[in-house]
């Protein structure tokens, strides 16, 4: 597929329903390459799911409170961003160890989307659970336990991803309807030169979770838009829209042996009976062949050299 995208090819892509579980707020998919499984969360249910594509099994562990996102760690555990802060989950025993609570974390806030950078840091953002106050932040947890605050004044911290050379970081605060780009210093994990690169029109829904492919294009899930979209951040152009039988499409990640499978989560919350009749698989977990290779899910505490350094 060329950088501009092939509308004929993309239009033929149809999402495959893997789990028709009607998750209230399915989110945060991440591909665990070591295990060959997909981790994802149902936020308000406080559930961490592990889906095995080899047999279709979906294991569920309880986090004990709302869980915004999950990432694999170098030692085989999972790192979680819970309502109240960061924690470690032992996949074998289910034991949860609390690690870091951000200073001055408002009790009405909870963590939402997040993922690791190529240097093994865990970036995760917060939101006011009522979706009103701009009291959220984007944090970066270092493998040594240090915590940086990268962005403040956020309403609904959502999708985040990097360019293939790791020099650009992309970030969504959903109510702005924009994807912001930053220069990213991989050595220090700091941001600079904030600028908008994509603006999502209201008729498409709200920009939610996001990932990127090896061509540098952005894949954005559309809350209230029943679709997954692909954008060129260099031009701001919408390249393709892939319809889904779920009204609230929440996030996406590349996985599979060749990083060519796109796993997509959704939510059934904020859908009435009429909406569920039209979008009966809201809250399901989906997969599609994207026609491109995606960026990997990075591991907490493990450095992944940029391709241009190989």
N, C-alpha and C positions, 0 to 999 in steps of 0.2 A: 504494500500500500504506500502511495506517495504521501508526502507531508501534507498536501492539501486534502487528503482523504479521498476515497472512492465512494461516492454516494450510492452507486449501484451495489457494490460489495457490502457496505454498511447497512443498506436498507434490507438486505437479505438476512442479516443477523437476527436471530430470535432468541430471547432468553429462555433457558431451560429451568423449570421449577425443580429445585432440589429438595426443599423442605417446605411443606405447606403448613407452617406452625402458627401462623397468625400472631407473630411476635408483636407485643404492644409497641416497642421502640427498638427494633433490630438495628444494630449499628456496629461501627468499629471493626470491620473485617480485617484480619491480617493473616498472611500466608506464612506458615512455619515450615520452611524448606527442609529443615533437619528431619522433621517427623512426617512431612508430606501431608499436613492437615491444615485446615482453616480454623482459626479462632475468631469468634465474633461474640457480641454481647446483646442482651436484651436489657436496656438501661434501667428502666424503672423496676423491672422484676429482679434486678440484682443478680442476673445470671450470666455466667461465662460458658459459652458453648464451644465445643471442639468437634468440627465436622470432618469425617474421614471420607474423601471421595472414592476410595477403593472399595468400600462396602456400604456407603450411605449412612453409617452410624453417626449419631450426634449426641455426644456426651455433654451433660450439663452439671456445672458446679455452682453452688450458691456463694455469692460474695458477701452477703449479709447486709448490704446497702446498695444504693444505686451505683452502677459501674459504667463509666463513660467510654472506656476503651481499654484495650489489652495489647501487649507486645511481647514477643519471645525474648528471653534473657539468655546470656551466654552460658549459664550454668544449667539450663534446661527448665528453669522455673518460668513463670509468666510475671510480668510487671503490669499492674492495674492502676488506672486513675479512677478512684472512687469518688463518691460525693465529697468526702472530707479530705482527700489527699492521696498520696501515692502508697502502694502496698505491693507486696510480693506474694504470689500464690504458688504453692507446691502442687504441681499437677498430679503427683502420685497420691498424696495424702489428703489434699484439699485444704491444708493448713494455710491460714492467711497471716502474714506478718506486716504490720503497718510500718512505713518508712519515714515519710516526710509530709508535714502539713504546711502549706504556704503561709507565711506570716499575714495576719490580718485577713484571713480567708472568711468572707461573710457567711453566716450560717444559712442564708437563703440561696447561696450559690452551690453549684455542683460542677464536677468535671464533665466534659463532653469529649469531643474527638481528639485523637492524638496518635502519634507514631514516632519511631526512632529515626534520627538522622544517621548518615553514613559513618559518623564517628562514635556511634553508640549512645548518644544522648536521647532521652525520652522527652519529646515535646508534647504537651497537652494543654488544652485551654479550658476555661471555665465560663459559666453563664449564670445569670440570675434565673432561677428555675421558673419564675413567672414570665420570663422573656421580656421584661420591661426596662430594668435599670441597666445602664452601661457600666456594670461593676465587675465584668469579667476580665480575665487576663490570660495571656499565653505564657506558659512557663517552660523552662528547659531544665530537666533533672540530669545532672552529670552522673556517670558511673560511680564516682567517689562520694555521692550524696549531696554535692553542692547544688543549689537551686538558683537559677537566673530568672528574672522577669523580663520577657522580651517585648510584650505589647500590653498596654493597659487601655481602659476605656472601651472594652469590648462588650457587645450585647449578647451575641450568640456565637461563641467560638466554634468554628466548624472545620471544614476541609483544609488539609495542609499537605504539601508535597514539594519535591525538589526537581530541578531540571536534571537532565542526564549527566551534566558535568558537575552537579552539586553546587554550582556557584550562584544559583537563583532559588529562592524560597518563595513559594506561593501560599497564600493564606486567605481564608474566607471568614468574614464576620457576616453571617447570613442576612440580617436586615439591610445591610448596605447594598446588596445585590451585586457586589463587586468582588473580583479576585484581585488582591493586592500582591505585587511582587516586591521582593527585597533582595539586595545583594547579601549573600550568605558567606560568612567567614567560617569555613569548616574547622579551622584551627581553634577558634575561640567560641564558636556557636553564636556569634552576635549578628545582628541585622543592621542594614543601612540602606539608604536611598529608596525609601518607600514610594511606590507609584502604582496606579491602577492599570491593569492589563486586559481585563475582561469585565464587561457590564452585562448582566443578565436581564433581559426585558421581562416585565411582569407576567406576560402571557405564557412564559415558559415555566413558571413556578418560582420556588426559592432555591438558591444554590446551597447544597448541603455538603456531604462528604466528597472527597476528591482524590484522584491519583493521577499519575503521569505515565507516559509510555516512552520508549527509547527514541521516538522521533521528536520528543519534547512537547507533545500535545497534552492537553489537560482533559481528563474525564471527570465530569461533575454530575452527581446524582441530584435529581430535581424533586424537592419536597413539594407536594401539591402540584406536580407536573406529570406524573406517571411516565417518567422517561429518564434515560441516561443520555447525557450530551457530551460531545467532544469539541474542544475549542483549540484554536491556535493562539497562544499567548503573545506571539510577536505581532499579530495583526488585530487581535480581539475578535476574529471571525469565528462564528459558529460553523463547525464542519459537518456535524451530523447529530441527529436525534433518533434514539432507539426507544420505541414505545415499550412499556411494561404493563402487565396486568396488576399493578399495585399503584395506588394513588400517591403514596408518600415513599419515594425512592430515596434512601438515606445515605448510602456510602458504597464504595467499590474498591477493589484491590486486585492486582494481578497475582495469579498463582499457577499451580501446575508445574510439571517437570520443565517445561520450556517457557514459563511465565507468559503463556499465551491465552490462559483461561482468565476471564474477568468475572470475579465473584461479586455479587451485588446484594446488599441487604435492603430491607424495607420495613415499614411500620404500619400497623392497623389503627393506631390512635388517631383521633380527629377525623374519623370517617364514619358517616352515618349509614343507615341501611341502604339508601339509594346508591351511595358511593361504593359500598361493598358489593352491591349487585353488579355494578359496572366494572369494578376492579376486585374480583373475588379472591385474588391471591395476595392481597395487601398483608404485610407482615411475613411474607415468605422469603426464603433464601434462594437466589438464582445464580446461574452461570451462563456465560456465552463465550464463544470463540471470537476474539476481538480483531483478528487479522493483523495484529501488531504484537510486538514483544513489550512487556511492561517493565517498570522499575521494580526492583526487589523490595521485600519487607526487610528492613534492617533490624539488627538484633541489639538489645540493650547491653552495653559493656563490650561490644565487639566492633573494631574498626574495619570498615570496608573501603579500600582505596578507590578513589575515582578512576573511571575508565581511562581518562587522559593521563594518569600517572603509571598505567601498566606498561 
